[in-house]
Amino acid sequence: MNQIPCALTIAGTDPSGGAGIQADLKTFQEFTCYGMSIITSVVAQNTTGVQDVHHIPINMIEKQLDSVISDIPFQAYKTGMIANIDMMEVIVQKITPLNVPYIMDPVMVATSGDSLIAEEARNFLREQLLPLAALVTPNVPEAEYITGESIKTVNDLQQAAEQIVVKHGAGAALVKGGHLDGKAIDILYDGNKMHRFSSERIDTNNTHGTGCTYSAAITALLSKGIPLPAAVKQAKDYVTAAIRHSFSIGKGNGPTNHWATRPEEVKQ
């Protein structure tokens, strides 16, 4: 039996290092979790947006999954960008038999506004993948798509979180309120209780990869056996620090700082 906590990310790449697979692996490392990755798409993107996307052939995605699953047990896994239904189907086939927490970051649109998955894939994600998730972590636009409801207030966040669990079948829902005004409030509904997580809103455009980093932190913590509410709280604190000490690099939305919580590092 593995003594080292291991986590797997299934997502697209970001050669500029702020989001996607690269952000997930950096985050796993910060939480002393052994990270592994399945690449679904190679994405040409940077802080200004997405320039091009090359989808990995389905049989290669399947072989990557087989390679990891047959060799190294992992205690939690997450998905990020899954661009089309064929990818989603092979992931469902390979992952469903595993009895480990699945954290879904329902990536649909990049921070820059670029669409990352096909419209029909959005429907499949909502109808087929969502019920398999132990936790889904939508932002406001993603939660609006899943529920079909407008989200303008914290009460709306709560209603969306409950609907995603009760109506759409997710084990739990963390609806992130970063797109709303005021404090950055996220609502977790775990199927029994509402949990509210609040932090100050940081005035910065450097939020590239925030969603990936947040869900990866939760995945790493769950792989270590941390209970869900405590994992979300710790991940929220981590991503807030990563935004507070984010990097003003690149010509667009700069990346978060994945080592911001290291006590020995000098913060910006």
C-alpha positions, 0 to 999 in steps of 0.5 A: 500500500502506498505510504506517500500521498499521490494525486493525479491531474487530467487536464490540458497544458499551459506552456507559460506555467500559470494554469493547467497541468503545470499549475496542478503539479506545482500545487501538488508539490507545495502540499508535499503530495506526489503528483502525476498527470494525464495530458488531454490537450496541448494548449498554446496559451500565455497570460494574454489568452489561448493561441491554439489547441492540439488535442491528444489522440483518444488512444493516447489518453487511454494509454496514459490512464492505463499506465498510471492506474496499473502502476501507482495507486493515487488517493484523489484525482482531478480533471481540468480541461477536457475538450470533447465528449470522446475524451470524457467517455474514456475518462469515465470508462477508466476512472469509474471503477476506482474508489477514490475522490474525484474533484472536477474543476469544470473548466469551460472558459480561460481567465482571458475569456477564451472558450476551452471546450466544445458546447456539446462537451459542456452538456456531457460534462454536466450530465455524465461526469458531474454525478461521478464527482465527489466535489465540483468547483465551478466559478459563477459563470460555470455554475450558471451554465450547470444550473441554468440560473443567474447568480448575483448574490451570496444567497444565489451561490448557496442555491446553486451549490445545493442544486448542483448536489441535489439535482445534478448528483455531485457529491458536494459543490464549491461555488466560487464567488470571485466574480461577484462584488465585495469579499471573495466568498465561496460556498461549499454544500457537502450534501448535509451542510452549507459552509461559507469561506470568506477572504478579502478581495485582492485588487489585482489582474494577476489571477491566471490559473486561480481555478486550477490552483484552488482545485489542485490544492483541494485534491492534494489535501484530500489525498492526504485524508483531510476532511472536505471542509478543512481541505477547502478552508486550507486551499482557500487560504493557500490560493488567497496567498497565491493571489496576494503575492502573484507575479506581475509577469507577462503582458496579460493576466499574470500568474498566481504565486505557487510558493507564496505560503513558504515561510522562508520565501520573501514575498512580493 
